[in-house]
Amino acid sequence: MAADGKKATNMAIHSVIDSIEEIIGEKALRLVFRAAELEYLLDDPPPYDWEPCISTEEQVKIYWEVEKLLGLNGAIGVWRRIGYNNIKYTVEIAHVLDGFADLAPVEKFQKGIELVCIGSGKGRPVPNDEYGADLDVYDCLLCKDNTSNKPICSLYEGVMQYISDWAFGKGVYFPREVHCMARGDESCYFVLVKK
């Protein structure tokens, strides 16, 4: 991952900071960022914009430190909130989905997933006739060097939940990870199921 040169945006990292603080508090946030050797980001948080902030390798260190602090089960909840907030801020601050507001819900969801893949440089949309698109993440940050007997990639579930709520209305669909690289699958694969 270090050799790929990919960068997380300022907006993505600011949403990570906000999400961790919202769920486990400022002291725990400082512990996580200190352990990841990124505490300077807390003293001068990045703006909500698309400029590159830190490498994806540094970004994943934050996620791993959350897991070290809270254990895998606790981290899964925080990661989900990070994913949800990341796309929420992108939509509500940067207005990236405004141009799709008049589309049919299935098309809105499909466009939302396509933009997530383009914007994050992660995964690919897979057409789904019922709700627009599944999400196939073949380069998952959370699964790198992680093993589990259950799916763990709640970050992407959070992203899908926000887009689903935006496209179909709150509570219509729920994202579910059906394949996970941490379990030994080839990719992390997400679908929507009716609530």
C-alpha positions as CSV (number, residue, x, y, z in Angstrom):
1,M,0.0,0.0,0.0
2,A,2.9,2.4,0.7
3,A,4.1,2.1,-2.9
4,D,0.7,3.0,-4.4
5,G,1.0,6.7,-3.6
6,K,-2.7,7.0,-2.8
7,K,-3.8,9.8,-0.5
8,A,-6.8,10.3,1.7
9,T,-8.5,13.7,1.3
10,N,-8.8,16.4,3.9
11,M,-12.5,15.8,4.1
12,A,-12.1,12.1,4.7
13,I,-9.6,12.6,7.5
14,H,-11.7,15.4,9.1
15,S,-14.7,13.0,9.2
16,V,-12.5,10.4,10.8
17,I,-11.6,12.9,13.5
18,D,-15.2,14.0,14.0
19,S,-16.5,10.4,14.1
20,I,-14.0,9.1,16.6
21,E,-14.5,12.0,18.9
22,E,-18.3,11.7,18.6
23,I,-18.3,8.1,19.6
24,I,-15.4,7.6,22.1
25,G,-14.5,11.2,23.1
26,E,-11.6,13.6,22.8
27,K,-9.2,11.8,25.1
28,A,-9.6,8.5,23.2
29,L,-9.3,10.4,20.0
30,R,-5.9,11.8,21.1
31,L,-4.7,8.3,22.2
32,V,-5.6,6.9,18.8
33,F,-3.9,9.7,16.8
34,R,-0.9,9.7,19.1
35,A,-0.4,6.0,18.6
36,A,-0.8,6.4,14.9
37,E,1.8,9.2,15.0
38,L,-0.7,11.7,13.5
39,E,-1.5,13.8,16.6
40,Y,-0.5,17.0,14.7
41,L,-3.8,16.6,12.7
42,L,-5.8,17.2,15.9
43,D,-3.9,20.4,16.7
44,D,-4.6,21.8,13.2
45,P,-7.5,19.7,11.6
46,P,-7.7,19.6,7.9
47,P,-10.4,21.7,6.1
48,Y,-13.4,20.1,4.6
49,D,-12.0,20.0,1.0
50,W,-10.7,17.5,-1.6
51,E,-7.0,18.2,-1.2
52,P,-4.8,15.3,-0.3
53,C,-4.1,15.0,3.4
54,I,-2.2,11.8,4.4
55,S,-1.3,8.5,2.7
56,T,-3.8,5.7,2.8
57,E,-1.2,3.8,4.7
58,E,-1.3,6.4,7.4
59,Q,-5.1,6.4,7.2
60,V,-5.3,2.7,7.9
61,K,-3.0,3.2,10.9
62,I,-5.8,5.2,12.5
63,Y,-8.3,2.4,11.9
64,W,-5.9,-0.1,13.4
65,E,-5.3,2.0,16.5
66,V,-9.1,2.2,17.0
67,E,-9.2,-1.6,16.9
68,K,-6.2,-1.8,19.4
69,L,-8.0,0.5,21.8
70,L,-11.5,-0.9,21.5
71,G,-11.1,-4.4,20.2
72,L,-12.5,-5.6,16.9
73,N,-16.2,-5.4,18.0
74,G,-15.9,-1.9,19.3
75,A,-13.9,-0.8,16.3
76,I,-16.6,-2.1,13.9
77,G,-19.1,0.4,15.3
78,V,-16.6,3.3,15.0
79,W,-15.6,2.3,11.5
80,R,-19.3,2.3,10.4
81,R,-19.8,5.8,11.8
82,I,-16.7,7.0,10.0
83,G,-18.0,5.7,6.7
84,Y,-21.4,7.2,7.3
85,N,-20.0,10.6,8.3
86,N,-17.5,10.6,5.5
87,I,-20.1,10.4,2.8
88,K,-22.6,12.6,4.7
89,Y,-20.0,15.4,4.8
90,T,-19.2,14.9,1.2
91,V,-22.9,15.2,0.2
92,E,-23.9,17.9,2.7
93,I,-20.8,20.1,2.5
94,A,-19.5,19.5,-1.0
95,H,-23.0,18.8,-2.6
96,V,-21.6,16.0,-4.8
97,L,-24.9,14.3,-5.3
98,D,-27.1,17.4,-5.9
99,G,-27.1,16.8,-9.6
100,F,-28.8,13.4,-9.1
101,A,-31.6,14.6,-6.8
102,D,-34.3,14.3,-9.6
103,L,-33.3,10.7,-10.7
104,A,-35.3,7.6,-9.7
105,P,-34.2,6.1,-6.4
106,V,-32.4,3.2,-8.1
107,E,-30.5,5.5,-10.3
108,K,-29.7,7.8,-7.4
109,F,-28.2,4.9,-5.4
110,Q,-26.2,3.6,-8.4
111,K,-24.8,7.1,-9.1
112,G,-23.9,7.5,-5.4
113,I,-22.0,4.2,-5.3
114,E,-20.2,5.1,-8.6
115,L,-19.1,8.4,-7.1
116,V,-17.9,6.8,-3.9
117,C,-15.7,4.4,-6.0
118,I,-14.3,7.2,-8.1
119,G,-13.8,9.6,-5.2
120,S,-12.2,7.1,-2.8
121,G,-10.3,5.1,-5.5
122,K,-11.7,2.0,-3.8
123,G,-13.8,-0.8,-5.1
124,R,-16.2,-0.9,-8.0
125,P,-20.0,-0.8,-8.5
126,V,-21.7,-4.0,-9.6
127,P,-25.1,-3.5,-11.3
128,N,-28.1,-4.8,-9.3
129,D,-31.5,-4.5,-10.9
130,E,-33.4,-4.2,-7.6
131,Y,-31.6,-1.2,-6.1
132,G,-29.0,-0.1,-8.5
133,A,-25.6,-1.4,-7.5
134,D,-23.7,-3.7,-5.1
135,L,-20.3,-2.6,-3.9
136,D,-17.2,-4.8,-4.5
137,V,-14.1,-3.6,-2.6
138,Y,-11.1,-5.6,-3.8
139,D,-8.6,-3.3,-2.0
140,C,-10.1,-3.0,1.4
141,L,-8.1,-0.9,3.9
142,L,-9.7,-2.6,7.0
143,C,-8.8,-6.2,5.9
144,K,-5.1,-5.6,5.3
145,D,-3.4,-7.8,7.8
146,N,-6.7,-8.5,9.6
147,T,-8.3,-11.9,10.0
148,S,-11.8,-12.6,11.4
149,N,-14.5,-15.3,11.3
150,K,-17.1,-12.6,10.5
151,P,-17.3,-9.7,8.1
152,I,-15.6,-6.6,9.6
153,C,-15.7,-3.9,6.9
154,S,-18.4,-1.7,8.5
155,L,-16.8,1.5,7.1
156,Y,-18.3,0.6,3.7
157,E,-21.6,-0.4,5.3
158,G,-21.8,3.1,6.8
159,V,-21.2,4.6,3.3
160,M,-23.8,2.5,1.8
161,Q,-26.3,3.2,4.6
162,Y,-26.1,7.0,4.0
163,I,-26.4,6.7,0.2
164,S,-29.3,4.2,0.7
165,D,-31.1,6.6,3.1
166,W,-30.5,9.5,0.6
167,A,-31.8,7.5,-2.4
168,F,-34.7,5.5,-1.0
169,G,-35.5,7.1,2.4
170,K,-34.4,6.2,5.9
171,G,-34.9,2.6,6.9
172,V,-35.9,1.1,3.6
173,Y,-32.6,-0.9,3.1
174,F,-29.8,-2.1,5.3
175,P,-26.3,-2.8,3.9
176,R,-24.8,-6.2,4.5
177,E,-21.3,-7.5,3.8
178,V,-21.7,-11.0,2.3
179,H,-18.0,-11.6,1.5
180,C,-15.0,-10.3,3.5
181,M,-11.3,-10.5,2.7
182,A,-10.6,-10.8,6.5
183,R,-12.5,-14.2,6.3
184,G,-10.4,-15.2,3.3
185,D,-12.7,-14.1,0.5
186,E,-11.3,-12.6,-2.7
187,S,-13.0,-9.2,-2.0
188,C,-15.3,-7.4,0.4
189,Y,-18.7,-7.5,-1.2
190,F,-21.7,-5.5,0.0
191,V,-25.4,-5.7,-0.9
192,L,-28.6,-4.0,0.3
193,V,-31.3,-6.0,2.0
194,K,-34.9,-4.8,2.7
195,K,-35.5,-3.9,6.4
